[in-house]
């Protein structure tokens, strides 16, 4: 370890990844369900879901939305190489028996 670097404890940052800050999701609704109608009117087909998060530490409820911001038509080559597609792999490793 370098001596010129001082190790300090990492502070608990209030980010979206920490449930203490952004809450625990207790309810996830699809567009059109009760509690989403005004958001469907506002965002239309771009609305994916509505989440209700609860932060116990501050006794608050947070309503979040998931939206589609871009749609692209994929080329045939990108469809062929999907994440779960099997593709040939060439290896230079020799088998040892």
N, C-alpha and C positions, 0 to 999 in steps of 0.2 A: 504494500500500500504506500502511496506517495505521502510524504510527511507534510507537504504544503497544502494538502486537501484536508479540511476540517470536516469530520463527520458530524452531522447534526441530525437529530430525529426528524423524520418527515411529519409535518403537521397534517392534521386531518383537513383536507381541502373540501370545501363545499362545492361539489360538482354534481352533475347529473347522475354519476355512477354511484353516489352514496345515498342509500335509502334514508339516512337521517335528514338529508337536505331535500331530496326530491320525492320522498315518500314510497310507500308500498302500494303497488297496483292491486286494488281489490275488485275492480269491475272493468271489463273490456266489452264495449258494445259495437255491433256492426251498424253501418249506416241504415237508417230507417227504424231502428229500435227506439223505444221510449228513452228520451234523454239526448237524442241525436238529431231530432227533426230540424231545429234551427240551424245546426251546423250543416246538414244536408242541403238546406235552402241556400246557405252561404257558399259552400264549396262544391256542391253537386257531385259529379262522378269522381272527382279527385279525392274525395274523403274515403280513407281506407278503414279507419276505426277511431273510436273515442275511448279514452281511458280516464278513469277516476282514480287518482292517487291520494293517499292519506298520509299526512305527516303527524305522527303522534306527539313528537316533541313540541310542536307549535300549535297543535290542535287545528289543523287546516286541511282543506280538501283542494286538490289541484285537478282541473280538467285539462287534458291534453288531447291533441288530435294528431293523427298520422295522415299525411297527404301525399298524393302522387305529384311530383314536381316535373317529371320528364318521362316521356314514353318514346322509345326508339324501336324501329323495326330492325331486327337483327339479320345479318347476312347468313347465307347457308353455311359458310365455313364456321361462323361463331356458334351456330346451333349444333354443329357436329362435335365441337369440343366443349361440351357442357361439363360442369364440375364432376359429374358422376360417370362420364363417358370413359370407355376403355380405349386407350391409345397405345400404339406400339412404342416400345422403348428400346433403344439400342444401348448395350452396355459393353464396356471394354474389359470388364472383370472376367477373369478366367476361373472356371470352377476347379476347386481342389478336392480331390477324392481321398 
